Amino acid sequence: MANKNLPLCPVSRAAFIIGSRWTSEIIRELVDHGAQRFSDFEAKLVGIAPNTLSNRLKMLEDHGVVERKIYDTHPPRSEYHLTDKGLKMRPIIDAMRVWGRQSD
């Protein structure tokens, strides 16, 4: 886990991990739909650049929020899913959804 360089404040720590553009949307997709392939994210997150998606998924893996499962098939296939730590973010995503609906 990449605990180096994380802020000491718990709120700042959470914002550091999920505050980058597209990160909360990636987590939302995993919360709402379960395991996703890279191409699933590309289809659902219209406008995300492949390198940005790759970077965000890697960062979430490094922080123990997402795990990548690689299947031994031809062609090789991998899926991303939330870890136990990532699943604890469901209430945060739900709260963001509620707040977003009320902020119009």
Biopython code that builds the backbone (N, CA, C, O; Angstrom):
import numpy as np
from Bio.PDB.StructureBuilder import StructureBuilder

atoms = [
    (1, "MET", "N", (0.845, -1.176, 0.000)),
    (1, "MET", "CA", (0.000, 0.000, 0.000)),
    (1, "MET", "C", (0.887, 1.234, 0.000)),
    (1, "MET", "O", (1.949, 1.247, 0.623)),
    (2, "ALA", "N", (0.452, 2.253, -0.692)),
    (2, "ALA", "CA", (1.246, 3.467, -0.843)),
    (2, "ALA", "C", (0.871, 4.487, 0.223)),
    (2, "ALA", "O", (0.176, 5.459, -0.074)),
    (3, "ASN", "N", (1.315, 4.284, 1.448)),
    (3, "ASN", "CA", (1.001, 5.221, 2.529)),
    (3, "ASN", "C", (1.946, 6.405, 2.569)),
    (3, "ASN", "O", (1.652, 7.404, 3.225)),
    (4, "LYS", "N", (3.075, 6.316, 1.880)),
    (4, "LYS", "CA", (3.982, 7.449, 1.813)),
    (4, "LYS", "C", (3.264, 8.611, 1.147)),
    (4, "LYS", "O", (2.458, 8.420, 0.236)),
    (5, "ASN", "N", (3.559, 9.789, 1.599)),
    (5, "ASN", "CA", (3.038, 11.023, 1.013)),
    (5, "ASN", "C", (1.549, 11.247, 1.233)),
    (5, "ASN", "O", (1.005, 12.214, 0.699)),
    (6, "LEU", "N", (0.870, 10.404, 1.992)),
    (6, "LEU", "CA", (-0.533, 10.648, 2.283)),
    (6, "LEU", "C", (-0.643, 11.666, 3.407)),
    (6, "LEU", "O", (0.141, 11.638, 4.355)),
    (7, "PRO", "N", (-1.619, 12.566, 3.299)),
    (7, "PRO", "CA", (-1.807, 13.546, 4.372)),
    (7, "PRO", "C", (-2.180, 12.863, 5.690)),
    (7, "PRO", "O", (-2.712, 11.753, 5.689)),
    (8, "LEU", "N", (-1.902, 13.525, 6.799)),
    (8, "LEU", "CA", (-2.247, 12.984, 8.113)),
    (8, "LEU", "C", (-3.729, 13.133, 8.418)),
    (8, "LEU", "O", (-4.310, 12.265, 9.070)),
    (9, "CYS", "N", (-4.345, 14.197, 7.969)),
    (9, "CYS", "CA", (-5.765, 14.439, 8.212)),
    (9, "CYS", "C", (-6.595, 13.388, 7.467)),
    (9, "CYS", "O", (-6.399, 13.198, 6.267)),
    (10, "PRO", "N", (-7.519, 12.700, 8.154)),
    (10, "PRO", "CA", (-8.321, 11.662, 7.498)),
    (10, "PRO", "C", (-9.136, 12.183, 6.308)),
    (10, "PRO", "O", (-9.256, 11.486, 5.301)),
    (11, "VAL", "N", (-9.691, 13.380, 6.405)),
    (11, "VAL", "CA", (-10.466, 13.938, 5.293)),
    (11, "VAL", "C", (-9.547, 14.222, 4.108)),
    (11, "VAL", "O", (-9.884, 13.911, 2.965)),
    (12, "SER", "N", (-8.406, 14.802, 4.380)),
    (12, "SER", "CA", (-7.437, 15.076, 3.316)),
    (12, "SER", "C", (-6.928, 13.782, 2.695)),
    (12, "SER", "O", (-6.705, 13.714, 1.486)),
    (13, "ARG", "N", (-6.744, 12.760, 3.517)),
    (13, "ARG", "CA", (-6.283, 11.459, 3.026)),
    (13, "ARG", "C", (-7.301, 10.869, 2.046)),
    (13, "ARG", "O", (-6.930, 10.393, 0.973)),
    (14, "ALA", "N", (-8.587, 10.902, 2.418)),
    (14, "ALA", "CA", (-9.637, 10.391, 1.535)),
    (14, "ALA", "C", (-9.699, 11.200, 0.247)),
    (14, "ALA", "O", (-9.801, 10.634, -0.842)),
    (15, "ALA", "N", (-9.638, 12.529, 0.371)),
    (15, "ALA", "CA", (-9.687, 13.387, -0.811)),
    (15, "ALA", "C", (-8.480, 13.151, -1.719)),
    (15, "ALA", "O", (-8.603, 13.212, -2.942)),
    (16, "PHE", "N", (-7.330, 12.886, -1.134)),
    (16, "PHE", "CA", (-6.122, 12.608, -1.910)),
    (16, "PHE", "C", (-6.322, 11.372, -2.779)),
    (16, "PHE", "O", (-5.901, 11.345, -3.936)),
    (17, "ILE", "N", (-6.964, 10.349, -2.219)),
    (17, "ILE", "CA", (-7.139, 9.084, -2.939)),
    (17, "ILE", "C", (-8.273, 9.165, -3.955)),
    (17, "ILE", "O", (-8.105, 8.710, -5.086)),
    (18, "ILE", "N", (-9.416, 9.727, -3.589)),
    (18, "ILE", "CA", (-10.557, 9.700, -4.503)),
    (18, "ILE", "C", (-10.857, 11.037, -5.169)),
    (18, "ILE", "O", (-11.811, 11.138, -5.940)),
    (19, "GLY", "N", (-10.058, 12.066, -4.884)),
    (19, "GLY", "CA", (-10.366, 13.402, -5.374)),
    (19, "GLY", "C", (-9.921, 13.713, -6.788)),
    (19, "GLY", "O", (-10.309, 14.753, -7.320)),
    (20, "SER", "N", (-9.130, 12.871, -7.419)),
    (20, "SER", "CA", (-8.685, 13.142, -8.788)),
    (20, "SER", "C", (-9.852, 12.950, -9.757)),
    (20, "SER", "O", (-10.763, 12.160, -9.512)),
    (21, "ARG", "N", (-9.799, 13.685, -10.850)),
    (21, "ARG", "CA", (-10.819, 13.562, -11.894)),
    (21, "ARG", "C", (-10.936, 12.109, -12.316)),
    (21, "ARG", "O", (-9.921, 11.447, -12.531)),
    (22, "TRP", "N", (-12.137, 11.607, -12.437)),
    (22, "TRP", "CA", (-12.521, 10.276, -12.878)),
    (22, "TRP", "C", (-12.458, 9.213, -11.780)),
    (22, "TRP", "O", (-13.066, 8.154, -11.936)),
    (23, "THR", "N", (-11.758, 9.452, -10.695)),
    (23, "THR", "CA", (-11.578, 8.404, -9.688)),
    (23, "THR", "C", (-12.896, 8.019, -9.027)),
    (23, "THR", "O", (-13.180, 6.831, -8.876)),
    (24, "SER", "N", (-13.696, 8.986, -8.633)),
    (24, "SER", "CA", (-14.975, 8.646, -8.008)),
    (24, "SER", "C", (-15.917, 7.968, -9.005)),
    (24, "SER", "O", (-16.728, 7.129, -8.614)),
    (25, "GLU", "N", (-15.817, 8.324, -10.287)),
    (25, "GLU", "CA", (-16.636, 7.674, -11.301)),
    (25, "GLU", "C", (-16.234, 6.208, -11.481)),
    (25, "GLU", "O", (-17.096, 5.350, -11.677)),
    (26, "ILE", "N", (-14.949, 5.919, -11.419)),
    (26, "ILE", "CA", (-14.471, 4.531, -11.501)),
    (26, "ILE", "C", (-15.004, 3.737, -10.317)),
    (26, "ILE", "O", (-15.503, 2.624, -10.482)),
    (27, "ILE", "N", (-14.898, 4.310, -9.128)),
    (27, "ILE", "CA", (-15.392, 3.628, -7.935)),
    (27, "ILE", "C", (-16.902, 3.438, -8.022)),
    (27, "ILE", "O", (-17.418, 2.380, -7.663)),
    (28, "ARG", "N", (-17.614, 4.462, -8.499)),
    (28, "ARG", "CA", (-19.067, 4.353, -8.667)),
    (28, "ARG", "C", (-19.434, 3.184, -9.576)),
    (28, "ARG", "O", (-20.354, 2.427, -9.267)),
    (29, "GLU", "N", (-18.725, 3.029, -10.690)),
    (29, "GLU", "CA", (-19.011, 1.928, -11.610)),
    (29, "GLU", "C", (-18.815, 0.575, -10.923)),
    (29, "GLU", "O", (-19.602, -0.350, -11.122)),
    (30, "LEU", "N", (-17.772, 0.471, -10.124)),
    (30, "LEU", "CA", (-17.517, -0.788, -9.406)),
    (30, "LEU", "C", (-18.544, -1.029, -8.312)),
    (30, "LEU", "O", (-18.959, -2.168, -8.094)),
    (31, "VAL", "N", (-18.960, 0.028, -7.621)),
    (31, "VAL", "CA", (-19.993, -0.091, -6.588)),
    (31, "VAL", "C", (-21.315, -0.520, -7.225)),
    (31, "VAL", "O", (-21.982, -1.424, -6.722)),
    (32, "ASP", "N", (-21.693, 0.121, -8.323)),
    (32, "ASP", "CA", (-22.995, -0.109, -8.943)),
    (32, "ASP", "C", (-23.071, -1.392, -9.767)),
    (32, "ASP", "O", (-24.129, -2.017, -9.837)),
    (33, "HIS", "N", (-21.960, -1.791, -10.392)),
    (33, "HIS", "CA", (-22.016, -2.888, -11.366)),
    (33, "HIS", "C", (-21.058, -4.041, -11.089)),
    (33, "HIS", "O", (-21.032, -5.002, -11.858)),
    (34, "GLY", "N", (-20.283, -3.979, -10.037)),
    (34, "GLY", "CA", (-19.350, -5.055, -9.730)),
    (34, "GLY", "C", (-18.137, -5.025, -10.637)),
    (34, "GLY", "O", (-17.806, -3.990, -11.215)),
    (35, "ALA", "N", (-17.477, -6.163, -10.758)),
    (35, "ALA", "CA", (-16.222, -6.262, -11.503)),
    (35, "ALA", "C", (-16.378, -5.732, -12.926)),
    (35, "ALA", "O", (-17.387, -5.971, -13.590)),
    (36, "GLN", "N", (-15.366, -5.014, -13.372)),
    (36, "GLN", "CA", (-15.377, -4.391, -14.698)),
    (36, "GLN", "C", (-14.064, -4.648, -15.415)),
    (36, "GLN", "O", (-13.002, -4.718, -14.796)),
    (37, "ARG", "N", (-14.154, -4.787, -16.725)),
    (37, "ARG", "CA", (-12.963, -4.860, -17.550)),
    (37, "ARG", "C", (-12.569, -3.446, -17.968)),
    (37, "ARG", "O", (-13.373, -2.518, -17.882)),
    (38, "PHE", "N", (-11.348, -3.293, -18.412)),
    (38, "PHE", "CA", (-10.862, -1.983, -18.850)),
    (38, "PHE", "C", (-11.795, -1.414, -19.911)),
    (38, "PHE", "O", (-12.150, -0.236, -19.864)),
    (39, "SER", "N", (-12.192, -2.251, -20.869)),
    (39, "SER", "CA", (-13.068, -1.797, -21.953)),
    (39, "SER", "C", (-14.449, -1.398, -21.436)),
    (39, "SER", "O", (-15.095, -0.530, -22.023)),
    (40, "ASP", "N", (-14.913, -2.017, -20.348)),
    (40, "ASP", "CA", (-16.193, -1.621, -19.740)),
    (40, "ASP", "C", (-16.107, -0.187, -19.239)),
    (40, "ASP", "O", (-17.012, 0.616, -19.464)),
    (41, "PHE", "N", (-15.005, 0.127, -18.555)),
    (41, "PHE", "CA", (-14.812, 1.493, -18.074)),
    (41, "PHE", "C", (-14.774, 2.477, -19.242)),
    (41, "PHE", "O", (-15.398, 3.537, -19.188)),
    (42, "GLU", "N", (-14.046, 2.126, -20.287)),
    (42, "GLU", "CA", (-13.939, 3.022, -21.447)),
    (42, "GLU", "C", (-15.311, 3.293, -22.051)),
    (42, "GLU", "O", (-15.595, 4.419, -22.460)),
    (43, "ALA", "N", (-16.163, 2.273, -22.111)),
    (43, "ALA", "CA", (-17.497, 2.435, -22.694)),
    (43, "ALA", "C", (-18.409, 3.284, -21.805)),
    (43, "ALA", "O", (-19.205, 4.076, -22.309)),
    (44, "LYS", "N", (-18.296, 3.120, -20.496)),
    (44, "LYS", "CA", (-19.200, 3.800, -19.567)),
    (44, "LYS", "C", (-18.724, 5.196, -19.173)),
    (44, "LYS", "O", (-19.541, 6.065, -18.870)),
    (45, "LEU", "N", (-17.427, 5.415, -19.175)),
    (45, "LEU", "CA", (-16.866, 6.709, -18.777)),
    (45, "LEU", "C", (-16.461, 7.483, -20.029)),
    (45, "LEU", "O", (-15.278, 7.639, -20.332)),
    (46, "VAL", "N", (-17.463, 7.954, -20.736)),
    (46, "VAL", "CA", (-17.245, 8.622, -22.016)),
    (46, "VAL", "C", (-16.362, 9.851, -21.803)),
    (46, "VAL", "O", (-16.660, 10.719, -20.983)),
    (47, "GLY", "N", (-15.278, 9.900, -22.557)),
    (47, "GLY", "CA", (-14.367, 11.033, -22.494)),
    (47, "GLY", "C", (-13.083, 10.763, -21.731)),
    (47, "GLY", "O", (-12.154, 11.568, -21.793)),
    (48, "ILE", "N", (-13.008, 9.647, -21.012)),
    (48, "ILE", "CA", (-11.782, 9.352, -20.273)),
    (48, "ILE", "C", (-10.724, 8.831, -21.245)),
    (48, "ILE", "O", (-10.998, 7.960, -22.071)),
    (49, "ALA", "N", (-9.529, 9.370, -21.135)),
    (49, "ALA", "CA", (-8.414, 8.913, -21.977)),
    (49, "ALA", "C", (-7.891, 7.583, -21.424)),
    (49, "ALA", "O", (-7.837, 7.406, -20.207)),
    (50, "PRO", "N", (-7.508, 6.654, -22.292)),
    (50, "PRO", "CA", (-7.009, 5.361, -21.823)),
    (50, "PRO", "C", (-5.856, 5.473, -20.827)),
    (50, "PRO", "O", (-5.794, 4.713, -19.861)),
    (51, "ASN", "N", (-4.941, 6.422, -21.059)),
    (51, "ASN", "CA", (-3.815, 6.556, -20.127)),
    (51, "ASN", "C", (-4.280, 7.084, -18.772)),
    (51, "ASN", "O", (-3.715, 6.713, -17.743)),
    (52, "THR", "N", (-5.296, 7.940, -18.753)),
    (52, "THR", "CA", (-5.849, 8.431, -17.494)),
    (52, "THR", "C", (-6.531, 7.291, -16.746)),
    (52, "THR", "O", (-6.341, 7.134, -15.540)),
    (53, "LEU", "N", (-7.322, 6.498, -17.459)),
    (53, "LEU", "CA", (-7.985, 5.349, -16.840)),
    (53, "LEU", "C", (-6.961, 4.392, -16.254)),
    (53, "LEU", "O", (-7.107, 3.936, -15.120)),
    (54, "SER", "N", (-5.942, 4.094, -17.013)),
    (54, "SER", "CA", (-4.884, 3.204, -16.547)),
    (54, "SER", "C", (-4.203, 3.756, -15.299)),
    (54, "SER", "O", (-3.966, 3.020, -14.340)),
    (55, "ASN", "N", (-3.890, 5.048, -15.311)),
    (55, "ASN", "CA", (-3.241, 5.681, -14.155)),
    (55, "ASN", "C", (-4.130, 5.646, -12.921)),
    (55, "ASN", "O", (-3.656, 5.349, -11.825)),
    (56, "ARG", "N", (-5.421, 5.947, -13.090)),
    (56, "ARG", "CA", (-6.333, 5.950, -11.941)),
    (56, "ARG", "C", (-6.500, 4.542, -11.370)),
    (56, "ARG", "O", (-6.499, 4.363, -10.152)),
    (57, "LEU", "N", (-6.643, 3.551, -12.239)),
    (57, "LEU", "CA", (-6.782, 2.173, -11.755)),
    (57, "LEU", "C", (-5.523, 1.729, -11.010)),
    (57, "LEU", "O", (-5.615, 1.067, -9.976)),
    (58, "LYS", "N", (-4.360, 2.087, -11.527)),
    (58, "LYS", "CA", (-3.094, 1.736, -10.877)),
    (58, "LYS", "C", (-2.995, 2.405, -9.509)),
    (58, "LYS", "O", (-2.579, 1.773, -8.537)),
    (59, "MET", "N", (-3.376, 3.680, -9.428)),
    (59, "MET", "CA", (-3.338, 4.402, -8.161)),
    (59, "MET", "C", (-4.290, 3.758, -7.151)),
    (59, "MET", "O", (-3.944, 3.604, -5.980)),
    (60, "LEU", "N", (-5.484, 3.385, -7.602)),
    (60, "LEU", "CA", (-6.446, 2.736, -6.711)),
    (60, "LEU", "C", (-5.938, 1.363, -6.263)),
    (60, "LEU", "O", (-6.173, 0.955, -5.126)),
    (61, "GLU", "N", (-5.249, 0.661, -7.145)),
    (61, "GLU", "CA", (-4.613, -0.609, -6.757)),
    (61, "GLU", "C", (-3.537, -0.358, -5.702)),
    (61, "GLU", "O", (-3.472, -1.061, -4.693)),
    (62, "ASP", "N", (-2.705, 0.636, -5.937)),
    (62, "ASP", "CA", (-1.615, 0.949, -5.010)),
    (62, "ASP", "C", (-2.121, 1.283, -3.609)),
    (62, "ASP", "O", (-1.442, 1.011, -2.619)),
    (63, "HIS", "N", (-3.308, 1.869, -3.528)),
    (63, "HIS", "CA", (-3.889, 2.247, -2.239)),
    (63, "HIS", "C", (-4.818, 1.178, -1.666)),
    (63, "HIS", "O", (-5.469, 1.395, -0.644)),
    (64, "GLY", "N", (-4.873, 0.028, -2.327)),
    (64, "GLY", "CA", (-5.648, -1.084, -1.794)),
    (64, "GLY", "C", (-7.152, -0.949, -1.925)),
    (64, "GLY", "O", (-7.899, -1.624, -1.216)),
    (65, "VAL", "N", (-7.608, -0.080, -2.827)),
    (65, "VAL", "CA", (-9.040, 0.137, -3.030)),
    (65, "VAL", "C", (-9.579, -0.811, -4.094)),
    (65, "VAL", "O", (-10.703, -1.302, -3.990)),
    (66, "VAL", "N", (-8.773, -1.062, -5.111)),
    (66, "VAL", "CA", (-9.149, -1.900, -6.253)),
    (66, "VAL", "C", (-8.129, -3.018, -6.393)),
    (66, "VAL", "O", (-6.946, -2.853, -6.094)),
    (67, "GLU", "N", (-8.617, -4.149, -6.853)),
    (67, "GLU", "CA", (-7.734, -5.279, -7.133)),
    (67, "GLU", "C", (-7.997, -5.737, -8.566)),
    (67, "GLU", "O", (-9.137, -5.744, -9.031)),
    (68, "ARG", "N", (-6.933, -6.114, -9.247)),
    (68, "ARG", "CA", (-7.052, -6.616, -10.615)),
    (68, "ARG", "C", (-6.886, -8.120, -10.598)),
    (68, "ARG", "O", (-5.914, -8.648, -10.058)),
    (69, "LYS", "N", (-7.845, -8.800, -11.196)),
    (69, "LYS", "CA", (-7.769, -10.259, -11.314)),
    (69, "LYS", "C", (-7.480, -10.588, -12.768)),
    (69, "LYS", "O", (-8.204, -10.168, -13.670)),
    (70, "ILE", "N", (-6.413, -11.345, -12.983)),
    (70, "ILE", "CA", (-6.008, -11.726, -14.336)),
    (70, "ILE", "C", (-6.430, -13.167, -14.572)),
    (70, "ILE", "O", (-6.113, -14.056, -13.782)),
    (71, "TYR", "N", (-7.150, -13.389, -15.670)),
    (71, "TYR", "CA", (-7.611, -14.729, -16.037)),
    (71, "TYR", "C", (-6.661, -15.338, -17.061)),
    (71, "TYR", "O", (-6.198, -14.658, -17.977)),
    (72, "ASP", "N", (-6.383, -16.599, -16.899)),
    (72, "ASP", "CA", (-5.476, -17.318, -17.799)),
    (72, "ASP", "C", (-6.268, -17.844, -18.995)),
    (72, "ASP", "O", (-6.555, -19.036, -19.098)),
    (73, "THR", "N", (-6.612, -16.926, -19.890)),
    (73, "THR", "CA", (-7.356, -17.272, -21.091)),
    (73, "THR", "C", (-6.626, -16.720, -22.301)),
    (73, "THR", "O", (-5.676, -15.947, -22.177)),
    (74, "HIS", "N", (-7.084, -17.131, -23.468)),
    (74, "HIS", "CA", (-6.532, -16.589, -24.716)),
    (74, "HIS", "C", (-7.644, -15.870, -25.436)),
    (74, "HIS", "O", (-8.634, -16.515, -25.781)),
    (75, "PRO", "N", (-7.552, -14.594, -25.683)),
    (75, "PRO", "CA", (-6.506, -13.692, -25.210)),
    (75, "PRO", "C", (-6.635, -13.461, -23.702)),
    (75, "PRO", "O", (-7.703, -13.669, -23.127)),
    (76, "PRO", "N", (-5.544, -13.031, -23.070)),
    (76, "PRO", "CA", (-5.598, -12.775, -21.626)),
    (76, "PRO", "C", (-6.680, -11.743, -21.297)),
    (76, "PRO", "O", (-6.935, -10.822, -22.073)),
    (77, "ARG", "N", (-7.293, -11.914, -20.163)),
    (77, "ARG", "CA", (-8.384, -11.032, -19.746)),
    (77, "ARG", "C", (-8.181, -10.677, -18.285)),
    (77, "ARG", "O", (-7.748, -11.507, -17.485)),
    (78, "SER", "N", (-8.496, -9.441, -17.945)),
    (78, "SER", "CA", (-8.413, -9.043, -16.547)),
    (78, "SER", "C", (-9.651, -8.238, -16.180)),
    (78, "SER", "O", (-10.270, -7.587, -17.023)),
    (79, "GLU", "N", (-9.992, -8.301, -14.899)),
    (79, "GLU", "CA", (-11.120, -7.551, -14.363)),
    (79, "GLU", "C", (-10.672, -6.824, -13.105)),
    (79, "GLU", "O", (-9.784, -7.280, -12.383)),
    (80, "TYR", "N", (-11.297, -5.700, -12.865)),
    (80, "TYR", "CA", (-11.034, -4.911, -11.673)),
    (80, "TYR", "C", (-12.238, -5.025, -10.750)),
    (80, "TYR", "O", (-13.382, -4.977, -11.200)),
    (81, "HIS", "N", (-11.979, -5.174, -9.478)),
    (81, "HIS", "CA", (-13.053, -5.216, -8.495)),
    (81, "HIS", "C", (-12.601, -4.502, -7.233)),
    (81, "HIS", "O", (-11.407, -4.328, -6.990)),
    (82, "LEU", "N", (-13.583, -4.091, -6.433)),
    (82, "LEU", "CA", (-13.277, -3.411, -5.180)),
    (82, "LEU", "C", (-12.789, -4.410, -4.141)),
    (82, "LEU", "O", (-13.309, -5.522, -4.048)),
    (83, "THR", "N", (-11.810, -4.019, -3.377)),
    (83, "THR", "CA", (-11.344, -4.808, -2.236)),
    (83, "THR", "C", (-12.299, -4.537, -1.068)),
    (83, "THR", "O", (-13.230, -3.743, -1.201)),
    (84, "ASP", "N", (-12.074, -5.184, 0.055)),
    (84, "ASP", "CA", (-12.878, -4.894, 1.245)),
    (84, "ASP", "C", (-12.766, -3.415, 1.604)),
    (84, "ASP", "O", (-13.754, -2.782, 1.977)),
    (85, "LYS", "N", (-11.577, -2.879, 1.489)),
    (85, "LYS", "CA", (-11.371, -1.449, 1.753)),
    (85, "LYS", "C", (-12.185, -0.608, 0.773)),
    (85, "LYS", "O", (-12.810, 0.377, 1.166)),
    (86, "GLY", "N", (-12.177, -0.990, -0.486)),
    (86, "GLY", "CA", (-12.933, -0.261, -1.505)),
    (86, "GLY", "C", (-14.432, -0.353, -1.296)),
    (86, "GLY", "O", (-15.154, 0.618, -1.527)),
    (87, "LEU", "N", (-14.907, -1.515, -0.861)),
    (87, "LEU", "CA", (-16.344, -1.685, -0.614)),
    (87, "LEU", "C", (-16.842, -0.753, 0.489)),
    (87, "LEU", "O", (-18.018, -0.389, 0.511)),
    (88, "LYS", "N", (-15.960, -0.368, 1.397)),
    (88, "LYS", "CA", (-16.340, 0.551, 2.469)),
    (88, "LYS", "C", (-16.609, 1.956, 1.929)),
    (88, "LYS", "O", (-17.083, 2.819, 2.668)),
    (89, "MET", "N", (-16.313, 2.193, 0.655)),
    (89, "MET", "CA", (-16.555, 3.494, 0.047)),
    (89, "MET", "C", (-17.983, 3.628, -0.473)),
    (89, "MET", "O", (-18.382, 4.710, -0.903)),
    (90, "ARG", "N", (-18.757, 2.544, -0.439)),
    (90, "ARG", "CA", (-20.141, 2.593, -0.924)),
    (90, "ARG", "C", (-20.939, 3.729, -0.273)),
    (90, "ARG", "O", (-21.605, 4.478, -0.988)),
    (91, "PRO", "N", (-20.898, 3.886, 1.061)),
    (91, "PRO", "CA", (-21.664, 4.981, 1.660)),
    (91, "PRO", "C", (-21.206, 6.363, 1.191)),
    (91, "PRO", "O", (-22.011, 7.292, 1.110)),
    (92, "ILE", "N", (-19.931, 6.496, 0.887)),
    (92, "ILE", "CA", (-19.421, 7.778, 0.388)),
    (92, "ILE", "C", (-20.000, 8.063, -0.992)),
    (92, "ILE", "O", (-20.462, 9.172, -1.262)),
    (93, "ILE", "N", (-19.975, 7.066, -1.858)),
    (93, "ILE", "CA", (-20.524, 7.218, -3.211)),
    (93, "ILE", "C", (-22.023, 7.485, -3.131)),
    (93, "ILE", "O", (-22.541, 8.344, -3.844)),
    (94, "ASP", "N", (-22.719, 6.750, -2.265)),
    (94, "ASP", "CA", (-24.165, 6.968, -2.094)),
    (94, "ASP", "C", (-24.452, 8.380, -1.600)),
    (94, "ASP", "O", (-25.381, 9.030, -2.079)),
    (95, "ALA", "N", (-23.654, 8.857, -0.641)),
    (95, "ALA", "CA", (-23.845, 10.218, -0.120)),
    (95, "ALA", "C", (-23.566, 11.255, -1.206)),
    (95, "ALA", "O", (-24.272, 12.260, -1.294)),
    (96, "MET", "N", (-22.555, 11.027, -2.023)),
    (96, "MET", "CA", (-22.263, 11.945, -3.118)),
    (96, "MET", "C", (-23.416, 11.973, -4.115)),
    (96, "MET", "O", (-23.763, 13.035, -4.632)),
    (97, "ARG", "N", (-24.008, 10.818, -4.386)),
    (97, "ARG", "CA", (-25.137, 10.721, -5.303)),
    (97, "ARG", "C", (-26.334, 11.530, -4.768)),
    (97, "ARG", "O", (-26.953, 12.301, -5.501)),
    (98, "VAL", "N", (-26.643, 11.339, -3.486)),
    (98, "VAL", "CA", (-27.757, 12.067, -2.863)),
    (98, "VAL", "C", (-27.485, 13.567, -2.888)),
    (98, "VAL", "O", (-28.350, 14.345, -3.290)),
    (99, "TRP", "N", (-26.306, 13.976, -2.465)),
    (99, "TRP", "CA", (-25.953, 15.388, -2.441)),
    (99, "TRP", "C", (-26.016, 15.989, -3.843)),
    (99, "TRP", "O", (-26.519, 17.097, -4.029)),
    (100, "GLY", "N", (-25.495, 15.239, -4.841)),
    (100, "GLY", "CA", (-25.514, 15.725, -6.212)),
    (100, "GLY", "C", (-26.926, 15.949, -6.744)),
    (100, "GLY", "O", (-27.163, 16.890, -7.502)),
    (101, "ARG", "N", (-27.852, 15.097, -6.355)),
    (101, "ARG", "CA", (-29.256, 15.264, -6.775)),
    (101, "ARG", "C", (-29.892, 16.484, -6.119)),
    (101, "ARG", "O", (-30.765, 17.118, -6.712)),
    (102, "GLN", "N", (-29.474, 16.817, -4.922)),
    (102, "GLN", "CA", (-30.066, 17.923, -4.174)),
    (102, "GLN", "C", (-29.441, 19.262, -4.513)),
    (102, "GLN", "O", (-29.993, 20.302, -4.154)),
    (103, "SER", "N", (-28.313, 19.265, -5.189)),
    (103, "SER", "CA", (-27.586, 20.518, -5.391)),
    (103, "SER", "C", (-28.015, 21.290, -6.633)),
    (103, "SER", "O", (-27.401, 22.301, -6.973)),
    (104, "ASP", "N", (-29.053, 20.831, -7.306)),
    (104, "ASP", "CA", (-29.528, 21.559, -8.506)),
    (104, "ASP", "C", (-30.233, 22.833, -8.146)),
    (104, "ASP", "O", (-30.690, 23.557, -9.030)),
]
sb = StructureBuilder()
sb.init_structure("model")
sb.init_model(0)
sb.init_chain("A")
sb.init_seg("    ")
for serial, (resi, resn, name, xyz) in enumerate(atoms, 1):
    if name == "N":
        sb.init_residue(resn, " ", resi, " ")
    sb.init_atom(name, np.array(xyz, "f"), 0.0, 1.0, " ", f" {name:<3s}", serial, name[0])
structure = sb.get_structure()
